[in-house]
Amino acid sequence: MATIGFHASHEQIPPEQLLRDVRHAEQAGFGAAMCSDHLEPWSPRQGHSGFALSWLGAALATTALPFGFVHAPGRRYHPVVTAQATATLARMFPGRLWAALGSGQRLNERPVSPEWPGKEQRQQFLEASFDVVRRLHAGEEVSHRAPLHADRARVWDPPEVAPPLLVAALTPATVRRFAPVADGFITVNQPLEDLRRMLGTWREAGGTGRAALQVHLSWAPSPEQARAIAFEQWRTNVFDPVTMAELASPQDYQRKAVQQDVGHEQIAGAVNVSADLGRHAQWLHEYAELGFDEIHLHHVGQEQAAFLDAFGDAVLPQFAAA
């Protein structure tokens, strides 16, 4: 039975409200939570971007939920900093944290770095990051050269229970490449056949551990409201993985959406939009039947309370009864 989690969207909601939302999610019956680590939102309309690592400390301390987060070591974070931060959280909250390492987006790295390497270079850095973080979590002193530098680095308070290190992946090629080094993978909702291919590739490549899915959805009491929420908040997030990684600012995403005249049909390919709670439950069953261990729900609206109550009352019980 898959765990149904709540995705806490730092890009859309201020951190103090998001802390109240995740407590609400726990009360509503969600069994886990996750977030992504951003410096910038995807669009000016989203308008927020709290610091995920400090927020996670508060969220772990004030709920009993397990948490995961998507994080890109590279420019904002040296992998030694990633190792120290995750080790500290894992020591304070053993067994409740996982981190998904990814190659990142230019959106979040452009403010601190004049260079944005190509995908292959970023993935080579990511492979080295998995190695460095694991060794530091094990209490080793680590020195490393290319493609990253570490000089006798050590985490002086390594975790007693090392947090699983997943890979954030959008394509079968990425899950195949990182299956030997990752403890699982997380992806986002795609057509069922594409998700089935991702899971199959992961297993064929020897991948073990959890398979997690983040599901973008829009729900409201009426179909018109659900469509309006998705259009207002998520029309900038419907592009292919290369475009999503390469655009440099929230304004760039907004301009791209206008230039391509992104409409409701295109949004529906990236967001499950419906006022019908039964339809949302059906989508969840379809994802779970593919074999995902965790399914984290991201209502793309900025107001979460009505969504949490409605899904807690009507959707989560249907899913649990399957």
N, C-alpha and C positions, 0 to 999 in steps of 0.2 A: 504494500500500500504506500503510495507516494505521500510525502509530507507536503502540505499546502502552506506556503509561506507568503509573507507580505513584503513587497519591494518598497523600500523607503527612498523616495526620489528627492535627493538633495538639490537637483537642478530646478525643482519646481516649488519647493516648500521650505520656508525658513527652519533652521535646525530646532528651535524651541518648540515649534508646532509639530515638527516631524517626530520629536520625542513623545509628545502627547499622542500622536497618531499610532506609533508603534506599541505603546501601552494599550491603546484602544484595540489594536489588532489582536493582541494577546487575549484580552477580555472577550473578544468576539469569536475566538476559537482557532485563530491561525496558529500553526505549530512551529513556525520559524520565521526568520526575517533576513533580509539582505539589503545592501545598498551598493552604489557605485561611487568611486572616489573621483570627483571632478573638481577642477579649479574654475571652470566656466560652465554656464548652462548651454544648452543646445541653441537657444534662441532668446532674444531679449524678452519675449512674451513669457517665457518660463521664469526668468528673473531672479534666480537664487543659486547658491552653490556653497553650502556649509562644508566645513572640514570634516570629512568622514571619520578620520581616525580618532579625533577627540570626541566626536558624537558617539562613536561605537562604545567608548568607555562608559559614557552615561547610559546608553541604551542597554548594555549588558548588565550594568549595576542596578537598573531599575525594572528589569523584566527577568523572567526565567527562560527566555527564548534562546535557542542557538542562533548565531548570526554568521553570515558570510559577507564578503565584500569583494568587489572587482577593483583591481589596483594595477597600475602600470609602472613598474620600476624602470628607471631610465634617466630622465632629465630632472623632473621634480624630486624624485626619490632615488638615491643610490640604493642598490640592493642591500647594503649593510644597514641603512636606515629602515628599509622594509623589514629586515630580519629583526632588528631591535624593537620596532613598534609592534610587530605581530607577536614576538616573544613575550613582551610585557603584558599585552592583552591576554595571551594564552595562559600565562602564569596566574593572573588574577581570576580568570574565568576558564579553568581547564575543561577541555572537551566541548566547549561551546562555540568555537570560532573556526571558520575556514577562510582562506584567502584565495581568490582566483587571480592569477597573474596574467596580464595581457600585454600586447605590444603598443597599446595606447592610441590616442588621437592627437593630431596636431593642435586641435582646439585647446587642449589642456596643457600642452607643452610649449606652445609658441610664446606665452608670456615670459618664460624663464630661459628659453634656448633659441639662439638665432638659427640653428640647424634643425632640420627634420629629416632623419635618415629614411632611406627606402625600406620597404617591407622586409626584404631579406636581412638587411643589417639589423633591423629592430628585432627580428626573430632570433638571430644569432645572440644578441644581447639578452633576450629573454631566456634562451637556453642556459646561458651562463648564470643568469640570475637565479634560476631554479637550483643550480648546483651550489652557489654561494649561500643562499638563504638556508637551504637544508643543512649545510655543514655548520653554519653559525647556530642554527637551532639545536644541533647536536653537541654544542659546546666546543667546537674546534676553533683554533686560531687559523684564520684564512688569509692567504695572500693570493693574488690573482693578477694576471696581466690582461692582454687583449681577449675579448673586446671591452672588458671593464677592468678598472684598477682597484685593487684592495691591498693594503699593506698591513699585515699582521692584525687584521680586524678580529674582534672578539665581542660576542654578546655576553656580558658578565652575569646576566640572569637569564640563562636559557630556559625554555619551557620544560616542565616535567612531562607534559603531553604535547608533543609537537602538533601544531595545527595543520590539517591537510592543505596542500597546495594544489589547487585546481588550475587548469588553463582556461582562459576566456577565449572562445573560438566561435567563428561564424561560418567556417567552411570545413569540409571533410579533410582537406589538405592540412589544415592546422591541427585537427585532432589526431591525424595520423602521425604528424611530426612530433607531437608532444606526448603521445601515449606512453612512451618509455620512461618519461620523467615526471609526469603529473599524477596526482592522486585522484583525478576525476576531471570533468570539464563542465563548463556552463555555456549555454548558448541562448539565443532569443527565439521567440516563436517564428516559425517559417511554415510553408506548406508541409503537410504531414509526410509526404514522400521525401522531402529534403531532410526533415528531422530523422526519419527512419534511416536514411543514408548516413547521417552523422553518427547515430548510435551504432550502426553496423560497422562503419569504418573504425570507430573507437575500439570496438571489441576485436575486430580482425587484427588490429595493430597491437593487441595485447593490453589495451587499457583496462584498468580496474578502478574500483572506487566509485564515488557517487557521480551520477549524471544529473545535472540540474538544468532547469529551463526557466527563463524569465519570460513571462507572458504579458505583453502590452495589451490592455483592454480599456474600453470606455463603456461605462454603464451609467444610465440615468433613468428616471421614471418614464421618460418618453423617448421614442427613437430620435426625434428631432434634437432633443437635448444631448443625447449620447453622441450624435454626429457632430454637433456644434463643439462639444468639449474636445473631441479628437482633432477636429480641424484647427481649433484655436491653439492647442497645446502641442500637437504632435505631427503637424504637417511638415515640419523641418527634419523629421527623423525617418524618412521613408526611402532613403537613397541606398545604393549598393554599398557593400563594405569598403571599397576603395574610396569612394566619395566621402563616406562618413569619417574615414581616417584622415583625409587630406584637407578638408576645409578648415580654415584657420581661425574663424571667430564666429560668435553667435550671429553677427550681422551677415556673414557669408552664408550661413545656413538659411537665414531668412530670405536673402536675395535669391538663393537657389530655388527655394520653394515657390517664390513668385515667378521667376523666370520659367520654371517648368510647369507653372500653372497647376500645382498639386491640388487635386480635388478629392472628393469623398471616396471615389473608387480606388484611387491609388493608396489612400490612407487605410482603407479596409484590407489591403494586402499586408499591412504591418501591424494593425491594431484590430483586435476582436471587438467590433462595435455592435452593441445590441442593448435594447431595454429589456430583453427577455432573460430572466435569470436562469430559466431552464436551458436556454441556448448556451449560456456561459458554462453551465455545469456540463453540458454535452461536450463542449470544447475541452474542458479539463479531463473528462473521461478519455477522450481520444488521445490526448498527450500522455496520460498515465498508462494507457494500454500499450504505447510504444515502448515503455520501459524506463521512463524518467523516475528517479528517486525523489527529487524535490521539484516542485513547481511553485515559483514565486510570482504572485499576482501584482502587476503594476497598473493600477487605475490611473490613467494619464491626466485626470483632472487634478486641480490644486486643492479641492475640498475632498477629504477622504472619509469623513464620518459616515455619511449616508451609504457609501459603497461598503464600508466595513460592516455596518449593521446589516445591510441587505444580504451580503454574501455570508455573513455569520449565521443569519437566520435561515436562508434558503439554499445556498449553494454548497457550503461546507458539509452540512448534514447529508445532502444527496451524494456527495462524493464519498464520504466516509461509509455510506451504506452500500457502495458498489462492491 
